[in-house]
Amino acid sequence: MEFAVESFKPLLIPLVIVVILFGVGLLANLTSNKPESVEIREYQGQDLSSINDLRENSIRGPQYIDEQTYRLILTGLVKNNITYTYDDVVTEHRAYEKVVTLHCVEGWSATILWEGVSLKDLFEEAGVQPTANTVVFRAYDGYSTSLPLDYIFNNDIIIAYKMNGLVLPPERGFPFQLVAESKWGYKWIKWIIKIELSDDASYRGFYESLGYSNEGNLSKPFLAPP
């Protein structure tokens, strides 16, 4: 007995749709169960704090930045001004991991596995001019802070895009947070949108202009001497 293919077309179309939907659902399920979707709480024998242990204390609340339109500007006393997309930073540069404890002036702390890119690598691409001695960081919410260029190089400071194996959530500074080890938490600027090489060692950021120490060293009080 012979059957005309045309007689089955009304049945084939719904069947194809079902198969496609099943495949998409299966892929989504597999993606949601990737290892990186689980927060790491131990690293090389060291216990880690939870992401939830960090408190929200930014000047204007969590910032929500569109990954597709985001741009990171590297400018100032450099040979080449560079504008990076999020993917440029994350996929085109070597990733570094560090376990570093953030100490807040409010009295709490959190030990986190940070993953990100080295500022030294970015600066080498831009070419730092000899007169530069300070790095000024600016955030999406208007916050700013600065650090000596020597500190950045000597400590291999990174800007992080992951913490405990998870992509930074908006309240933690997506897309990038500075991991300012050995510095008080107000130096750990979040939502970085611009990095400027400068020769102004006296630059004062948001809290520094309100009386906080410009050095921000953990070994010293965070309030600047009167």
FENZI-V520642 format. One record per backbone hydrogen bond with DSSP energy under -1.0 kcal/mol. NH is the residue of the N-H (numbers start at 1). CO is the residue of the C=O. If there is no record, write none. Layout:
NH_CO, NH_CO
This chain:
7_4, 8_5, 11_8, 12_8, 13_9, 15_11, 16_12, 17_13, 18_14, 19_15, 20_16, 21_17, 22_18, 23_19, 24_20, 25_21, 26_22, 27_23, 28_24, 29_25, 30_26, 31_27, 32_28, 34_31, 37_34, 38_35, 40_164, 43_46, 46_43, 48_41, 49_111, 53_50, 54_51, 70_66, 72_84, 73_193, 74_82, 75_195, 77_197, 78_76, 79_127, 80_126, 82_74, 84_72, 89_85, 90_86, 91_87, 92_88, 96_116, 98_114, 100_112, 102_110, 104_108, 107_104, 110_102, 112_100, 114_98, 115_162, 116_96, 117_159, 119_157, 122_118, 123_119, 124_120, 125_121, 126_122, 127_123, 129_77, 132_129, 133_198, 134_198, 135_147, 136_196, 137_145, 138_194, 139_143, 140_191, 142_139, 145_137, 147_135, 149_133, 152_148, 153_149, 154_150, 155_151, 157_152, 159_117, 160_177, 161_115, 162_115, 163_166, 164_113, 166_163, 168_161, 172_169, 173_170, 174_169, 177_160, 178_189, 179_158, 180_178, 181_179, 183_180, 184_216, 185_103, 187_184, 188_185, 189_187, 191_173, 192_176, 193_138, 194_138, 195_73, 196_136, 197_75, 198_134, 201_199, 203_200, 206_144, 209_205, 211_208, 212_207, 213_222, 218_182, 220_217, 224_211
